[in-house]
C-alpha cells in the first residue's frame, strides 16, 4: 500500500480526486473515495522554457492550493500517477509517494 500526496489549486481539486478514485485509489476496507485535504499556500517561479498554468515566467508566484492525501494499492500506483498527471492542470504537478508498512 502507498500513500499518495499531491498539491492542486481549488479549480482542479474535485477533478483530480475523481480521476484517482476512478482508477481505484482512495479505497480503505469497505470504503472508497477516502481522502484527506487541507488548504495552504504553495509557491514557485516558472523558468525559461516553462508553460505555467498560473503565474509568469521569471516571477515568484504564491497560490492557494490543497494538499490531498489518499491511499493506493501497490498494483494501482502507476495507473493512479498517470491519472493524476492527466487531470492536473500544472505542467509539473508536485506529488509525493510513500510506501506504507502494515503492523
Secondary structure, DSSP 4 states (H G I P E B T S, - for coil): -EEEEEEE-GGGHHHHHHHHHHTTTT-BTTB-S--EEEEEEEEEEPPTT---SSS-TTSEEEEEEEEEEEEE-GGGHHHHHHHHHHH--STT--EEEEEPPP-
